[in-house]
Amino acid sequence: MVLNTQHATPLKDLLSQVARIFGFKSTSKKTANKIKIVIQNLLDTKELILTSNGMINIS
């Protein structure tokens, strides 16, 4: 949802925005780590890509 509207986004910003969508007012380390696992799975399955400038985007 975030990447559909913003397109390529830095990981740090993506973590915060995803946490906000799920209702978290701040992003704890535990929450950020869980979201990172999901993002890494999406990168591994090529549903997301990591661009050369470190941004994450939909493939």
VOKOLNU-391456 format. One record per residue (C-alpha): residue number from 0; x, y, z. Coordinates in steps of 0.02 Angstrom, whole numbers, padded with zeros to 5 digits, m for minus. Example, Ala and Ser with C-alpha at 12.3 -4.5 7.8 and 13.67 -1.06 7.14 Angstrom:
BEGIN
+-----+--------+--------+--------+
! num !      u !      v !      w !
+-----+--------+--------+--------+
!   0 !  00615 ! m00225 !  00390 !
!   1 !  00684 ! m00053 !  00357 !
+-----+--------+--------+--------+
***
This chain:
BEGIN
+-----+--------+--------+--------+
! num !      u !      v !      w !
+-----+--------+--------+--------+
!   0 !  00000 !  00000 !  00000 !
!   1 !  00140 !  00122 !  00044 !
!   2 !  00240 !  00080 ! m00110 !
!   3 !  00087 !  00092 ! m00222 !
!   4 !  00067 !  00275 ! m00178 !
!   5 !  00246 !  00330 ! m00142 !
!   6 !  00344 !  00212 ! m00253 !
!   7 !  00527 !  00188 ! m00204 !
!   8 !  00553 !  00219 ! m00018 !
!   9 !  00703 !  00203 !  00100 !
!  10 !  00689 !  00055 !  00221 !
!  11 !  00683 !  00167 !  00375 !
!  12 !  00536 !  00266 !  00306 !
!  13 !  00447 !  00109 !  00247 !
!  14 !  00461 !  00031 !  00420 !
!  15 !  00382 !  00184 !  00502 !
!  16 !  00243 !  00200 !  00374 !
!  17 !  00196 !  00016 !  00383 !
!  18 !  00192 !  00024 !  00573 !
!  19 !  00076 !  00176 !  00563 !
!  20 ! m00041 !  00082 !  00447 !
!  21 ! m00055 ! m00054 !  00579 !
!  22 ! m00095 !  00076 !  00712 !
!  23 !  00073 !  00094 !  00801 !
!  24 !  00109 !  00273 !  00854 !
!  25 !  00294 !  00237 !  00866 !
!  26 !  00400 !  00098 !  00795 !
!  27 !  00486 ! m00007 !  00928 !
!  28 !  00637 ! m00112 !  00888 !
!  29 !  00531 ! m00270 !  00902 !
!  30 !  00399 ! m00203 !  00781 !
!  31 !  00532 ! m00143 !  00659 !
!  32 !  00617 ! m00313 !  00661 !
!  33 !  00453 ! m00403 !  00623 !
!  34 !  00417 ! m00286 !  00478 !
!  35 !  00596 ! m00308 !  00414 !
!  36 !  00569 ! m00497 !  00409 !
!  37 !  00416 ! m00475 !  00299 !
!  38 !  00506 ! m00351 !  00186 !
!  39 !  00654 ! m00470 !  00170 !
!  40 !  00536 ! m00612 !  00122 !
!  41 !  00460 ! m00501 ! m00012 !
!  42 !  00634 ! m00456 ! m00075 !
!  43 !  00683 ! m00641 ! m00077 !
!  44 !  00529 ! m00685 ! m00180 !
!  45 !  00562 ! m00537 ! m00297 !
!  46 !  00396 ! m00454 ! m00256 !
!  47 !  00498 ! m00304 ! m00199 !
!  48 !  00666 ! m00244 ! m00263 !
!  49 !  00809 ! m00151 ! m00182 !
!  50 !  00868 ! m00016 ! m00301 !
!  51 !  01049 !  00034 ! m00324 !
!  52 !  01021 !  00189 ! m00217 !
!  53 !  00953 !  00086 ! m00070 !
!  54 !  00769 !  00117 ! m00099 !
!  55 !  00638 ! m00020 ! m00092 !
!  56 !  00510 ! m00029 ! m00232 !
!  57 !  00381 ! m00145 ! m00307 !
!  58 !  00460 ! m00255 ! m00440 !
+-----+--------+--------+--------+
***
